Amino acid sequence: MNRLADETSPYLRQHADNPVDWYPWGEEAFARAREEDRPLLLSVGYSACHWCHVMAHESFEDLETAAELNARFVAVKVDREERPDVDAVYMEATQALTGHGGWPMTVFMTPDGRPFFAGTYYPKRDSHGMPSFRRVMDAIDEAWRERREEIEEQATALASAIGRRTTLPDSFSLDAAGGPDLVALAGELLQGVTEELADRFDGTWGGFGPAPKFPQPTQIDLVLRHHRLAGDDRTLVMATTTLGAMAAGGLYDHLGGGFSRYSVDPSWTVPHFEKMLYDQAGLTRAFLHGWQVTGDPAWLQVVEETIGYVLRDLASPAGGLYSAEDADSEGVEGKFYVWSPEELEDVLGPEAAAEAAAWYGVADGPNFEGKSILRRPVGAPLARPDSIEASRIRLFEARSSRVRPGLDDKVLTEWNAMFCSALAEAAGATGRADWADAAVRVAEFLWAELRRPEDGRLLRSWQEGRARHLAYAADYAWLVDALTRMAELTGEPRWLERATSTATELLRLFRAEPGEGLLFTTGSDAEALVVRPMDLLDGATPSANSVAATAFLRLGALAGDPALTDAGQELLELLVPVAVEHPLALANVVAGCALASGGTTEVVVTGDRPDLVGAVRSRFEPTVVLAWGEPTGSPLWEGRAEGAGYVCRRFVCQTPASTAEQLLARLDAERHADATALAGHRR
């Protein structure tokens, strides 16, 4: 047994019985490499990664391969979800060397951590033009012994390149940009990214770009924002076509709810079956907003079933949410989810099976390795007739007796806060008290279990009662957002106080320069890597800097804290020049600019007026923050009469509203002002 058995990461513990002499990331591994003058082999993956499991089985469980690895290298295993800083730095190296990246990531490093060779999956034997892992090890070992000077030069050059790729270029500094005018640029950016998405839009199957197709919740939200402001039916079609096709396809779990990571084909039929918590968070919010904009009950059904999946299958008894479920069960990808006509008949009987087979596309023949992934035709109703719903319940119960995919039962602060934020918003929009209670449980868990007892320092990962790894900028940023949403959901000041203290710590620990600048990924108290990266571009989740910017703007408006508002504004000003050049890579920055350009709309509801609170929550209002319940020290509460709704922006308030209709009319006026301003700046 190696050194991984006591790690909090299930992915690392999966490798505890490998014959490879694995180390977790840390000084012990680097010290041995220095002492023995060996290169390090860094292997980065995650528990739901199919090809990570394949490489582990082929190479890391093989005695001969492991013996060669142990004799020549110091082997380090990293869970990319626990250590996104390590992953980000060495993924840049992999992409710089190979032109692409992915997991498993395989990197060879000098004893001081500088990478000099990198790739992804290597097979056990030479295959399809790929060298075997043992052939790669032979070449690296030979180069280390015979061409050491060349390796050192490569490592130094690559470390310098990583530094350039993981921070904001000097040419995009605030001074070089001349202090961009967000008001002037917001409309241009929103229109520009909408046009680019329109060019990439698949009018048949939805989504933006060819297969493989990944859900892009931020991009869906952007086109919904554009429709909300411009009244453009074209952008509404882009959003609803994409939502409908994703919900109809095999990407969506029609029996148990929730979404897989991505689809390998254009029609969203065949997914890569792992289910990630962050996808459930982003897509819950996208479908919720789609429902608020259109009133389509199909989107609310998807929201209900996706939240139901998370709270049923990913909920820890302690209060947090687990990270993911694997694609594989019994060593076979997708086995848990697929059906044959015979299996349907065994569960339902001939008549009900025939009806279910027609409804879910099984009657059309197999679509995945001889069996069928359940799906609906695009455009067909998603609401189930009573007979189909009865069959769905029976099929779900029968499926529950199958061997489940592996569960990654670590709790990550960032992903939990993402889902808590979406859940709080959904609870407010629908009035679901059970969802509100669940959001409180998750938020309280994060506050109690993911903060270091002695000083409140936020931590990244929790598993079976143990929290570890210093949290990153993304953890802090999403927690600020979630706690602010909790303040809006509950009307309780404690959440606002917690959000403010978390935001203050975020700025103290992660700002590039005291009092100014972008946010580094790692805190000033974290270990030094070969470079200190910045999370600038959106990936599977929005970038930490963009999340922090919008969270600061919303919290600053709600708490009446101009320092936080200024911090959010500054982050956006620094990122805008990059967004102008690469709007799809910074889609969340574009959304933030739309929020910052006209200012946040502040709504205060005083007294016991659930009708007014409900009216604000019923609509997709991305520029609105809501204060209600127990008054706080925020200036928003000063001089307010009881039992009314106030709509304010930039220190100017409209006439108080006494009815829901009046309050919605005030919000319509603000939206019209936004639309007029953005349209004017596009001309």
VOKOLGU-615937 format. One record per residue (C-alpha): residue number from 1; z, y, x. Coordinates in Angstrom, 3 decimals. Layout:
REM VOKOLGU-615937
NUM_Z_Y_X
...
***
This chain:
REM VOKOLGU-615937
1_0.000_0.000_0.000
2_-0.854_3.490_1.258
3_0.856_6.827_0.545
4_-0.492_7.529_-2.942
5_1.847_5.466_-5.143
6_4.283_8.318_-5.805
7_1.700_11.015_-6.549
8_1.698_12.767_-9.932
9_-2.080_12.340_-10.211
10_-3.184_9.165_-12.003
11_-6.433_9.393_-10.044
12_-4.585_9.216_-6.743
13_-2.367_6.402_-7.965
14_-5.501_4.435_-8.904
15_-6.137_4.258_-5.146
16_-2.599_3.318_-4.136
17_-3.499_-0.351_-3.608
18_-6.729_0.304_-1.707
19_-6.866_-1.160_1.803
20_-7.807_2.364_2.921
21_-4.887_4.089_4.658
22_-5.030_7.086_2.321
23_-3.015_10.262_2.736
24_-2.596_12.876_0.040
25_-3.707_16.356_1.111
26_-1.043_17.781_3.378
27_0.205_18.469_6.865
28_1.014_14.813_7.592
29_-2.674_13.892_7.536
30_-3.748_16.888_9.606
31_-1.005_16.283_12.162
32_-2.150_12.697_12.680
33_-5.767_13.805_13.034
34_-4.760_16.337_15.696
35_-2.542_13.882_17.515
36_-5.197_11.150_17.631
37_-8.156_13.548_17.887
38_-9.885_11.968_14.909
39_-12.055_13.537_12.217
40_-10.736_13.522_8.665
41_-12.571_11.905_5.801
42_-11.915_13.870_2.601
43_-12.742_12.117_-0.674
44_-12.468_14.275_-3.802
45_-12.801_13.002_-7.370
46_-11.027_12.764_-10.693
47_-9.916_10.008_-13.022
48_-12.689_10.350_-15.628
49_-15.459_10.322_-12.982
50_-17.667_7.234_-13.396
51_-19.266_7.302_-9.939
52_-15.897_7.908_-8.336
53_-14.827_4.543_-9.728
54_-18.067_2.939_-8.558
55_-17.659_4.152_-4.974
56_-14.009_3.142_-4.990
57_-14.913_-0.391_-6.081
58_-17.836_-0.743_-3.671
59_-16.318_0.826_-0.565
60_-12.648_1.755_-0.784
61_-11.613_-1.627_-2.181
62_-13.754_-3.497_0.371
63_-11.685_-4.863_3.258
64_-14.371_-4.526_5.939
65_-15.326_-0.986_4.927
66_-11.682_0.040_4.758
67_-11.000_-1.427_8.209
68_-13.804_0.637_9.726
69_-12.607_3.764_7.930
70_-9.012_3.262_9.054
71_-10.031_2.668_12.677
72_-12.151_5.795_13.013
73_-10.881_8.450_10.601
74_-7.833_9.869_8.877
75_-8.545_9.407_5.159
76_-7.426_12.017_2.609
77_-7.731_11.606_-1.154
78_-7.697_14.637_-3.504
79_-7.717_14.969_-7.277
80_-10.006_17.954_-7.876
81_-8.162_18.770_-11.106
82_-4.823_19.117_-9.337
83_-6.271_20.922_-6.316
84_-9.176_23.098_-7.490
85_-8.737_25.248_-4.369
86_-9.500_22.353_-2.027
87_-12.327_21.230_-4.294
88_-13.884_24.706_-4.416
89_-13.859_25.218_-0.645
90_-15.357_21.866_0.254
91_-17.785_21.847_-2.647
92_-19.255_25.017_-1.156
93_-19.664_23.128_2.112
94_-21.325_20.211_0.344
95_-23.749_22.471_-1.491
96_-24.515_24.451_1.653
97_-25.333_21.271_3.566
98_-27.149_19.291_0.876
99_-28.327_21.795_-1.740
100_-26.344_20.068_-4.481
101_-22.840_18.933_-5.265
102_-20.893_16.567_-7.458
103_-18.206_13.934_-7.476
104_-17.172_11.846_-5.722
105_-17.383_14.411_-2.950
106_-17.341_13.019_0.582
107_-16.591_15.439_3.413
108_-15.971_14.900_7.132
109_-13.761_17.548_8.768
110_-12.322_18.498_12.125
111_-8.542_18.125_12.528
112_-8.109_21.806_11.619
113_-9.942_21.347_8.298
114_-13.400_22.744_9.131
115_-16.116_20.630_7.451
116_-19.140_19.525_9.454
117_-20.817_16.882_7.258
118_-20.698_16.351_3.501
119_-22.294_14.483_0.625
120_-21.370_12.917_-2.676
121_-21.674_9.241_-3.670
122_-22.684_6.784_-0.972
123_-23.497_3.171_-1.954
124_-22.132_0.089_-0.276
125_-25.611_-0.776_1.013
126_-28.680_1.335_1.777
127_-30.284_1.959_-1.606
128_-33.015_4.182_-3.070
129_-33.239_6.308_0.040
130_-29.480_6.760_0.293
131_-27.689_5.523_3.402
132_-24.732_3.229_2.892
133_-21.241_4.591_3.337
134_-20.757_2.412_6.423
135_-23.992_3.719_7.955
136_-22.738_7.275_7.384
137_-19.409_6.444_9.026
138_-21.205_4.932_12.032
139_-23.303_8.082_12.477
140_-20.323_10.415_12.151
141_-18.260_8.378_14.588
142_-21.077_8.362_17.134
143_-21.604_12.115_16.783
144_-17.870_12.795_17.121
145_-17.724_10.850_20.391
146_-21.096_11.788_21.894
147_-22.015_15.228_20.497
148_-18.675_16.912_20.024
149_-19.839_20.384_21.038
150_-22.592_20.267_18.427
151_-20.104_19.266_15.734
152_-17.740_22.096_16.668
153_-20.566_24.621_16.433
154_-21.626_23.232_13.057
155_-18.050_23.349_11.759
156_-17.548_26.955_12.847
157_-20.833_28.095_11.323
158_-20.145_26.243_8.094
159_-16.634_27.673_7.752
160_-18.114_31.152_8.100
161_-20.744_30.367_5.467
162_-18.099_29.092_3.058
163_-16.178_32.322_3.456
164_-19.255_34.317_2.491
165_-20.015_32.105_-0.504
166_-16.499_32.070_-1.953
167_-15.758_35.796_-1.952
168_-17.465_38.841_-3.426
169_-20.222_40.103_-1.098
170_-19.569_43.498_0.477
171_-22.724_44.802_-1.183
172_-21.048_44.276_-4.547
173_-17.883_46.217_-3.803
174_-16.717_48.858_-6.253
175_-17.651_51.645_-3.838
176_-21.135_50.243_-3.317
177_-21.591_50.017_-7.065
178_-20.486_53.599_-7.477
179_-17.931_52.730_-10.151
180_-20.143_51.156_-12.842
181_-19.987_52.685_-16.312
182_-18.960_49.763_-18.503
183_-19.861_51.637_-21.670
184_-23.386_52.184_-20.415
185_-23.751_48.637_-19.075
186_-22.129_46.643_-21.893
187_-25.061_46.872_-24.277
188_-27.569_46.247_-21.512
189_-25.691_43.171_-20.313
190_-25.204_41.714_-23.786
191_-28.837_42.279_-24.693
192_-30.011_40.936_-21.325
193_-28.007_37.739_-21.482
194_-29.103_37.220_-25.087
195_-32.754_37.531_-24.083
196_-32.253_35.104_-21.215
197_-30.557_32.616_-23.517
198_-33.402_33.017_-26.020
199_-35.886_32.112_-23.279
200_-33.881_28.963_-22.477
201_-33.081_28.046_-26.083
202_-34.196_24.634_-27.350
203_-35.310_25.417_-30.896
204_-35.410_21.747_-31.876
205_-32.158_20.381_-30.508
206_-30.194_23.503_-29.706
207_-28.566_24.292_-26.413
208_-29.869_26.323_-23.518
209_-32.030_24.531_-20.991
210_-33.179_20.944_-20.428
211_-31.174_17.745_-20.143
212_-28.594_16.955_-19.011
213_-27.078_19.253_-21.621
214_-23.583_20.611_-21.263
215_-21.714_22.385_-24.045
216_-21.551_26.085_-23.229
217_-18.893_27.592_-25.532
218_-18.914_30.995_-23.835
219_-22.667_31.323_-24.304
220_-22.394_30.334_-27.958
221_-19.709_32.987_-28.401
222_-21.967_35.559_-26.748
223_-24.814_35.004_-29.191
224_-22.329_35.127_-32.078
225_-21.053_38.453_-30.706
226_-24.610_39.740_-30.502
227_-25.254_38.711_-34.112
228_-21.996_40.338_-35.205
229_-22.958_43.639_-33.596
230_-26.730_43.689_-34.075
231_-27.080_41.695_-37.292
232_-29.801_39.721_-35.479
233_-30.647_36.533_-37.376
234_-32.340_35.125_-34.289
235_-29.092_34.938_-32.347
236_-27.297_33.452_-35.343
237_-29.928_30.699_-35.452
238_-29.375_30.027_-31.750
239_-25.661_29.563_-32.365
240_-25.839_27.517_-35.556
241_-28.659_25.266_-34.330
242_-26.666_24.471_-31.198
243_-23.404_23.893_-33.052
244_-25.143_21.723_-35.618
245_-26.994_19.596_-33.086
246_-23.895_19.027_-30.947
247_-21.831_18.051_-33.983
248_-24.567_15.725_-35.271
249_-25.251_13.980_-31.980
250_-23.457_11.281_-30.077
251_-21.769_13.972_-27.996
252_-19.358_14.227_-30.933
253_-17.054_11.329_-31.801
254_-17.840_10.822_-35.496
255_-14.968_8.416_-36.042
256_-12.126_10.003_-34.094
257_-13.153_13.603_-33.456
258_-13.564_15.410_-30.171
259_-16.455_15.867_-27.749
260_-17.655_14.080_-24.647
261_-18.364_15.986_-21.436
262_-22.157_16.269_-21.688
263_-25.334_14.636_-22.968
264_-27.850_12.957_-20.670
265_-30.728_13.576_-23.113
266_-32.124_16.636_-24.949
267_-30.970_15.525_-28.435
268_-27.242_15.229_-27.592
269_-27.471_11.516_-28.465
270_-26.251_9.747_-25.317
271_-23.167_11.347_-23.811
272_-21.338_10.792_-20.591
273_-18.414_9.472_-22.564
274_-15.401_11.005_-20.851
275_-13.426_13.456_-22.986
276_-11.904_16.455_-21.224
277_-9.175_18.662_-22.685
278_-10.931_21.862_-21.588
279_-14.060_20.909_-23.540
280_-11.984_20.408_-26.675
281_-10.465_23.869_-26.145
282_-13.755_25.688_-25.656
283_-15.584_23.893_-28.454
284_-12.704_24.282_-30.907
285_-13.010_28.018_-30.418
286_-16.845_28.016_-30.653
287_-16.877_26.057_-33.916
288_-13.996_28.142_-35.294
289_-15.965_31.322_-34.658
290_-19.066_29.735_-36.141
291_-17.093_28.979_-39.303
292_-15.666_32.498_-39.438
293_-19.137_34.022_-39.126
294_-21.003_31.721_-41.526
295_-18.349_30.192_-43.793
296_-20.022_26.799_-43.221
297_-17.399_24.126_-44.016
298_-19.078_21.717_-41.588
299_-17.851_23.791_-38.671
300_-14.294_23.819_-40.020
301_-14.479_20.025_-40.364
302_-15.375_19.778_-36.674
303_-12.486_22.100_-35.766
304_-10.043_20.028_-37.813
305_-11.195_16.729_-36.350
306_-11.298_17.983_-32.756
307_-7.782_19.390_-32.988
308_-6.764_16.170_-34.711
309_-8.114_14.133_-31.800
310_-6.214_16.169_-29.206
311_-2.912_16.162_-31.080
312_-3.230_12.449_-31.823
313_-4.595_10.984_-28.579
314_-3.802_13.496_-25.831
315_-0.336_14.669_-26.876
316_2.547_13.876_-24.551
317_5.854_13.100_-26.280
318_7.372_15.755_-24.018
319_5.204_18.480_-25.575
320_2.247_18.961_-23.252
321_-1.313_17.679_-23.541
322_-2.894_15.087_-21.297
323_-6.011_15.923_-19.319
324_-8.739_13.436_-20.173
325_-9.932_10.040_-21.261
326_-12.344_8.056_-19.094
327_-15.915_7.179_-19.944
328_-15.275_3.499_-19.185
329_-13.244_0.769_-20.807
330_-13.168_-2.783_-19.510
331_-15.342_-1.506_-16.683
332_-18.215_-0.609_-19.035
333_-19.272_2.945_-19.802
334_-19.103_3.786_-23.504
335_-17.990_0.321_-24.613
336_-15.169_1.728_-26.734
337_-17.514_3.906_-28.807
338_-20.677_1.889_-29.555
339_-21.482_-0.438_-32.469
340_-23.905_-3.150_-33.506
341_-24.925_-3.843_-37.133
342_-22.978_-7.087_-36.939
343_-19.815_-5.310_-35.860
344_-20.146_-2.876_-38.758
345_-20.541_-5.765_-41.175
346_-17.536_-7.608_-39.739
347_-15.358_-4.578_-40.508
348_-16.917_-3.284_-43.731
349_-18.731_-6.141_-45.407
350_-22.494_-6.185_-46.103
351_-22.829_-3.434_-48.705
352_-20.591_-0.800_-47.087
353_-21.969_-1.691_-43.637
354_-25.529_-1.050_-44.793
355_-24.517_2.353_-46.173
356_-22.619_3.264_-42.977
357_-25.498_2.045_-40.796
358_-27.882_4.330_-42.659
359_-25.482_7.302_-42.505
360_-24.718_6.978_-38.782
361_-28.191_6.010_-37.571
362_-27.369_2.402_-36.698
363_-30.101_1.238_-39.070
364_-32.643_2.998_-36.850
365_-32.013_0.519_-34.048
366_-29.977_0.623_-30.846
367_-29.911_3.804_-28.778
368_-27.642_2.777_-25.890
369_-27.847_-0.477_-23.972
370_-28.516_-2.656_-27.021
371_-25.953_-1.001_-29.279
372_-25.678_2.253_-31.203
373_-23.867_5.483_-30.570
374_-23.002_6.847_-33.999
375_-24.817_10.087_-34.880
376_-26.272_12.082_-37.744
377_-29.819_13.460_-38.002
378_-29.958_17.110_-36.979
379_-29.731_19.258_-40.089
380_-28.291_16.460_-42.242
381_-24.937_17.082_-43.947
382_-21.830_16.420_-41.886
383_-19.491_16.378_-44.890
384_-18.941_12.727_-45.741
385_-19.173_11.262_-49.255
386_-16.036_9.433_-50.346
387_-17.535_6.012_-49.649
388_-18.570_6.981_-46.125
389_-15.185_8.557_-45.469
390_-13.497_5.319_-46.543
391_-15.761_3.407_-44.147
392_-15.095_5.893_-41.355
393_-11.341_5.324_-41.694
394_-11.778_1.547_-41.599
395_-14.093_1.737_-38.583
396_-11.682_4.060_-36.794
397_-8.816_1.642_-37.420
398_-10.892_-1.284_-36.182
399_-11.958_0.647_-33.086
400_-8.306_1.413_-32.349
401_-7.755_-2.282_-31.628
402_-10.334_-2.198_-28.823
403_-9.322_-1.635_-25.214
404_-9.121_2.145_-24.885
405_-10.674_4.107_-22.033
406_-8.295_5.016_-19.252
407_-6.034_7.993_-19.920
408_-5.381_10.685_-17.347
409_-1.848_11.534_-18.345
410_-1.199_14.494_-16.078
411_-0.610_17.820_-17.806
412_-2.453_20.775_-16.273
413_-1.239_24.311_-16.940
414_-4.726_25.842_-17.122
415_-6.182_23.320_-19.569
416_-3.055_23.252_-21.730
417_-3.039_27.032_-21.937
418_-6.747_26.999_-22.838
419_-6.130_24.636_-25.723
420_-2.934_26.399_-26.784
421_-4.881_29.651_-26.978
422_-7.626_28.082_-29.113
423_-5.053_26.300_-31.278
424_-3.105_29.500_-31.897
425_-6.289_31.284_-32.928
426_-7.289_28.407_-35.218
427_-3.824_28.272_-36.777
428_-3.971_31.965_-37.573
429_-7.508_31.822_-38.971
430_-6.839_28.844_-41.241
431_-3.165_29.327_-42.082
432_-2.375_25.805_-40.861
433_1.379_25.761_-40.252
434_1.183_22.366_-38.517
435_-1.241_23.769_-35.970
436_1.015_26.779_-35.440
437_3.945_24.429_-34.808
438_1.842_22.433_-32.344
439_0.830_25.604_-30.494
440_4.492_26.583_-30.186
441_5.315_23.119_-28.773
442_2.645_23.372_-26.096
443_3.552_26.944_-25.150
444_7.265_26.145_-24.958
445_6.529_23.072_-22.852
446_4.524_25.103_-20.348
447_7.221_27.757_-20.146
448_10.009_25.195_-19.696
449_8.373_22.505_-17.550
450_5.631_24.177_-15.481
451_7.743_26.936_-13.923
452_9.811_26.393_-10.812
453_13.486_26.558_-11.857
454_14.702_28.696_-8.973
455_12.228_31.570_-9.293
456_9.917_30.981_-12.257
457_6.866_30.395_-10.009
458_4.193_28.736_-12.146
459_3.126_25.227_-11.144
460_-0.195_23.488_-11.724
461_0.451_19.879_-12.699
462_3.111_17.832_-14.506
463_3.370_14.081_-14.928
464_6.271_11.975_-16.187
465_8.846_14.728_-15.737
466_7.663_15.973_-12.343
467_5.849_19.265_-11.823
468_4.163_20.111_-8.535
469_1.457_22.135_-6.779
470_1.586_25.912_-6.897
471_-0.440_27.198_-9.820
472_-3.724_29.000_-9.265
473_-5.139_32.225_-10.629
474_-6.803_30.326_-13.487
475_-3.463_28.811_-14.528
476_-1.846_32.243_-14.666
477_-4.816_33.897_-16.381
478_-5.062_31.336_-19.157
479_-1.298_31.358_-19.660
480_-1.420_35.147_-20.101
481_-4.144_34.666_-22.706
482_-2.259_31.865_-24.487
483_1.050_33.744_-24.596
484_-0.702_36.829_-25.947
485_-2.303_34.684_-28.661
486_1.131_33.255_-29.431
487_2.482_36.780_-29.918
488_-0.357_37.464_-32.363
489_0.220_34.142_-34.151
490_3.998_34.369_-34.580
491_4.787_38.094_-34.549
492_7.651_37.293_-32.159
493_8.267_39.680_-29.225
494_9.387_36.917_-26.835
495_5.798_35.793_-26.370
496_4.683_39.303_-25.502
497_7.484_39.592_-22.974
498_6.513_36.280_-21.386
499_2.844_37.254_-21.296
500_3.682_40.537_-19.571
501_5.879_38.954_-16.922
502_3.210_36.304_-16.237
503_0.516_38.978_-15.911
504_2.681_40.941_-13.496
505_3.168_37.862_-11.322
506_-0.555_37.114_-11.450
507_-1.359_40.517_-10.004
508_1.392_40.298_-7.397
509_0.428_36.872_-6.094
510_-3.350_36.813_-6.336
511_-4.763_40.319_-5.906
512_-6.929_40.651_-2.826
513_-5.251_43.929_-1.859
514_-1.899_45.243_-3.072
515_-2.592_47.219_-6.216
516_-6.346_46.664_-6.285
517_-9.194_44.191_-5.885
518_-10.309_40.868_-7.281
519_-8.097_37.803_-7.567
520_-8.056_35.009_-5.030
521_-7.867_31.439_-6.313
522_-4.655_30.767_-4.407
523_-1.487_32.815_-4.294
524_-0.222_34.741_-1.300
525_2.529_32.108_-1.005
526_0.134_29.139_-0.878
527_-0.916_27.139_2.163
528_-3.846_28.552_4.107
529_-7.126_26.658_3.785
530_-10.122_27.111_6.048
531_-10.991_30.055_3.766
532_-9.166_31.667_0.840
533_-11.584_31.288_-2.088
534_-12.195_33.425_-5.153
535_-13.165_31.995_-8.528
536_-15.974_34.352_-9.570
537_-18.617_32.336_-11.429
538_-18.300_30.443_-14.701
539_-18.553_26.683_-14.418
540_-17.268_24.043_-16.812
541_-14.636_26.669_-17.620
542_-14.850_30.471_-17.376
543_-13.987_31.986_-14.006
544_-10.380_32.948_-13.325
545_-11.267_36.590_-12.652
546_-13.104_36.979_-15.956
547_-10.342_35.264_-17.951
548_-7.750_37.492_-16.300
549_-9.805_40.614_-17.019
550_-10.072_39.967_-20.752
551_-6.481_38.725_-20.950
552_-5.231_41.935_-19.288
553_-7.282_44.085_-21.659
554_-5.962_42.311_-24.749
555_-2.364_42.163_-23.542
556_-2.434_45.754_-22.313
557_-3.591_46.939_-25.728
558_-1.027_44.849_-27.601
559_1.890_45.728_-25.328
560_0.866_49.354_-24.852
561_0.789_48.837_-21.080
562_-1.893_51.026_-19.452
563_-1.363_49.391_-16.036
564_-2.557_46.053_-17.420
565_-5.477_47.673_-19.204
566_-6.472_49.391_-15.964
567_-6.204_46.099_-14.067
568_-8.552_44.398_-16.531
569_-10.963_47.307_-16.371
570_-10.995_47.228_-12.576
571_-11.720_43.508_-12.428
572_-14.700_43.971_-14.711
573_-15.988_46.949_-12.725
574_-15.923_44.834_-9.574
575_-17.718_41.926_-11.236
576_-20.326_43.842_-13.225
577_-22.798_44.275_-10.346
578_-22.870_40.500_-9.896
579_-23.188_40.016_-13.667
580_-26.197_42.336_-13.733
581_-27.913_40.060_-11.210
582_-26.680_36.733_-12.627
583_-25.586_37.250_-16.251
584_-25.516_33.571_-17.269
585_-23.298_32.728_-14.304
586_-20.822_35.382_-15.448
587_-21.181_35.090_-19.213
588_-17.464_35.611_-19.686
589_-17.697_38.879_-17.747
590_-20.426_40.004_-20.147
591_-18.080_39.246_-23.041
592_-15.308_41.159_-21.307
593_-17.550_44.187_-20.815
594_-18.282_44.249_-24.532
595_-14.517_44.350_-25.074
596_-13.865_46.996_-22.427
597_-16.762_49.322_-23.204
598_-15.599_50.528_-26.597
599_-11.930_49.789_-26.155
600_-9.810_47.188_-27.893
601_-9.291_47.662_-31.624
602_-5.567_47.548_-32.325
603_-4.386_46.462_-35.745
604_-0.743_46.904_-36.735
605_0.568_45.409_-39.974
606_4.036_46.608_-40.877
607_6.484_45.026_-43.279
608_5.960_41.763_-45.158
609_2.215_41.829_-45.781
610_0.790_38.326_-45.235
611_-2.307_39.352_-47.179
612_-3.152_41.999_-44.591
613_-2.393_39.685_-41.672
614_-4.544_36.973_-43.242
615_-7.424_39.379_-43.811
616_-7.564_40.318_-40.117
617_-7.367_36.692_-39.024
618_-10.057_35.502_-41.424
619_-12.916_37.039_-39.478
620_-14.446_36.718_-36.032
621_-13.251_39.983_-34.526
622_-13.428_39.557_-30.732
623_-12.390_43.154_-29.978
624_-9.269_43.064_-32.190
625_-5.636_42.487_-31.234
626_-3.061_42.072_-33.992
627_0.552_43.287_-33.977
628_2.789_42.266_-36.871
629_6.217_40.772_-37.542
630_9.120_42.049_-35.453
631_8.373_45.479_-33.947
632_8.319_45.790_-30.168
633_8.617_48.725_-27.801
634_4.837_49.105_-27.765
635_3.536_52.554_-28.759
636_1.526_50.757_-31.444
637_4.669_50.652_-33.594
638_5.679_54.284_-33.324
639_5.799_56.253_-36.571
640_4.496_53.491_-38.813
641_5.327_53.340_-42.513
642_6.339_50.018_-44.014
643_3.880_47.746_-45.782
644_0.558_49.056_-44.447
645_-2.238_48.123_-42.062
646_-3.251_50.498_-39.274
647_-6.527_50.279_-37.337
648_-6.546_52.237_-34.073
649_-8.683_52.651_-31.004
650_-8.269_54.817_-27.930
651_-5.186_56.552_-29.355
652_-6.919_57.418_-32.647
653_-5.950_55.716_-35.921
654_-7.764_55.510_-39.217
655_-6.036_56.178_-42.538
656_-3.499_53.400_-43.252
657_-4.779_50.579_-45.458
658_-2.711_49.353_-48.371
659_-5.006_46.485_-49.463
660_-6.879_43.735_-47.694
661_-10.170_45.223_-48.858
662_-9.307_48.588_-47.335
663_-8.239_46.984_-44.070
664_-11.464_44.996_-43.789
665_-13.443_48.150_-44.518
666_-11.651_49.866_-41.618
667_-12.603_46.960_-39.336
668_-16.200_47.150_-40.561
669_-16.262_50.812_-39.574
670_-15.070_49.952_-36.072
671_-17.683_47.226_-35.736
672_-20.380_49.631_-36.884
673_-19.230_52.127_-34.252
674_-19.416_49.379_-31.597
675_-22.904_48.401_-32.688
676_-24.115_52.014_-32.690
677_-22.669_52.695_-29.231
678_-24.114_49.535_-27.708
679_-27.510_50.110_-29.299
680_-27.537_53.671_-27.997
681_-26.837_52.552_-24.440
682_-29.593_49.919_-24.596
683_-32.209_52.592_-25.231
***
